[in-house]
Amino acid sequence: MDNVDAEKEAYDDEHPAYFPVELVNTLSESNVYHFYVIQLLQHFSYDVRVQGLVLAMRSELEPGICFELQADRGMLTANFIYAGSWSLKEEQVNCCRKFQSTLLSVLVEHNVTKLVEVLNSFNSGNSPGIDYLILPLKSGYPNEGTVDWEPVASVLFPSAEVSNSPTSGSNVSNEHIKGCCFHGRSSLVTKDGPVCSCLLQNSVVYTPHNGRIYCISGFLNSLNANSKLNMRDGSSVTYKQYYKERYGINWRCEEQSLLKGRHIFQAQNCLFWDRHRKQKEPSKAMVELPPELCHLIIAPISIDTVYSYSFAPSIIHRLESLLMAANLKRMHLDHCVQNAVIPTIKVLEALTTKRCHQEFHLESLETLGDSFLKYAVGQQLFKSYENHHEGMLSIERERITSNATLCKLGCECNLPGFIRDEQFNPKNWIIPGYKSQSLLNEEFVSGRKMYVVGKRKIKMKRVADVVEALIGAYVSTGGETAGVMFLDWLGIKVDFRVSPYERGIHLNSEKFVNIKQLEALLGYSFNDPSLLVEALTHGSFMLPEIPRCYQRLEYLGDSVLDYVITVHLYSTYPRLSPGVITDMRSASVNNDCYALAAVKVGLHKHLLHDSNALQRDIANTLRNSDKFAPAFTYGWESETSFPKVLGDIIESLAGAVLVDSGYNKQKVFDSIRPLLEPLVTPETLQLHPVRELHEACQKENYTLKKPTVSRDNNRISVTVEVKAGGKIYRHTSCADKKETAKRVASRAVLKSLKQASR
């Protein structure tokens, strides 16, 4: 196994942030785009209807992309459907870019000054830039075509400086006005001059007098400048008077009907998964607007289309993340041929930290990957160094699986650039076509072209967590073979093959332990009973016939039990949140839990030892055993400390079964599981009292003082104190171990707090 001395190396926490090459113009001469219909299924009621969108990009996507979005009013499903590929002319592409840049800028920024900057920086040059098109879906799709081209060609906003002159900067042609008049449609005076009413009917406008942007959805034919406007204080004035008094504006076209306007929608973060309150609209979402105060930005465009585009930043951000996860998969496949298909969404889950506040994050995969890594490295060291004692094996395993080592290996594989570690903010989203050329730097990463969109700081532990989560992703979907291949890519060499192994130990095992009784207890028949003797031999009991104690087998059993129990929890409860899976594992895999199991089945009677102190500790534990309820599955319900050896022999027996069965992990689980029953379930899960108290104090803003510790002979006293609501809740507990005393004191304070809150 490769040695990595990562602890001594300084860690540079600044890393590049990669951007998917699939969304970049790589200076191809072809203008062929692949079109995808993004079906948006609306699972909530609202007076505006969500419509689908069309994504046109240079590369093809993996099939089956579908995900959920959490809008402010309910859930949306985004489903990508391939519609075909078409070649677009350069003027068509530029028109699409201008349309999406205009609409998305308005939705993200709510600012016309920014829109002017966007349009003035619009560049159709040949330098590489973010290059994809978001287009409106035709309402009759699929029978009536894919793209609704009418709104795409409807950008009327001038790219020059915004003028307050009613006629300057108009992009509305006289031919259009004449054509509308020929068909009997009236024209209205706007800030852009005379405009056909059909353009205003469905449009996005800007009103310089208050600097706001609105969606127009029709006319209020019964209202004009001389109509009454009811004020909040109960009085009423005409609209003409209101605008004169409030803005100093003299109304010129008094007979024109007012427009039915609505405040422009805000581009949302629909990937934020902890929203408890619905977003409030402005106190007056609907407004009445005089046409002569409006600059046309886009017309015609329906309010449904505008609303649908408010979800585009979240949709594209999730697509960017999926594409980066797919790129990482391909980098790994460049290293090795893998038969298993690893779902891209699982890789993305492993790359997504809790800080993103999305519906998934890496915690449960990290738990699985951590346990697999611990077992894979542990068994490799156990087989490779047959004469090393447990201490040396543990030190080596800890070095290989440490955060420093995993971070170093992850950095060597360029993993930090793929990590998703920040909550999505639409305002930081790069609008396609806007200054994107200057944001991208081309790099070659592991032989593949990548693009970098800046630098960010990522902590060492976070990189290590992602490495473990990626291991978990490969193991959970591709099996252990896929996990081993991923470890090999990282630079950790392990081999699960079992070679013939002669222990060279010859002894009459029945002389030392009751083989039949132990085999009945474990539900397993040993090929080499001497493993049972070794598994039950304490360091104080050494004879020439028994060359070593249980510690090597305990080292191996510790990792295999951790792994098989974690796999059981992960596969039995696939829909549980990552945090709950982690908590269940903590409750199931710990020395106190194992020690309690050993006492309940009487394993202490089979322990070979020659220590008076150990005998006293075991006897003390047995005197308190009548306090343990049969349903207890955790050691932390106890108010006494367990001798570590009681938990160790559960692990050493697991190691003995593993070696004897030819490293059959299922036989280990089948043998040890009955001893640990009842296993923890989501319904029976209880947090460790110390952690539960800490979280309760954080949630309720209670003050938790640092525990005070004192020692009296061999007993340790710990006092836990919480200040809540002006009251002091304090408890002192004594035990032979600090951890036990702190646990018992914390549980007592918790109980008092719960009683006080009833």
URCOR-V696878 format. One record per helix or strand of 2 or more residues. SS is the DSSP state (H for helix, E for strand). FROM is the first residue (numbers start at 1). LEN is the number of residues. Records with the same first field share a line. If there is no record, write none. Layout:
SS=FROM-LEN  FROM-LEN
//
This chain:
E=14-6  32-11  53-5  66-6  74-14  132-6  187-4  193-4  203-5  212-9  228-3  236-3  258-6  286-4  295-5  441-5  448-10  703-2  708-5  715-10  727-9
H=21-3  90-20  112-9  149-4  174-9  197-5  239-9  291-3  303-7  312-24  344-8  354-3  363-22  390-11  403-10  415-4  426-3  437-3  460-31  509-3  515-8  530-6  551-22  578-11  591-11  603-4  612-12  625-3  635-3  644-17  665-12  689-12  738-19
//
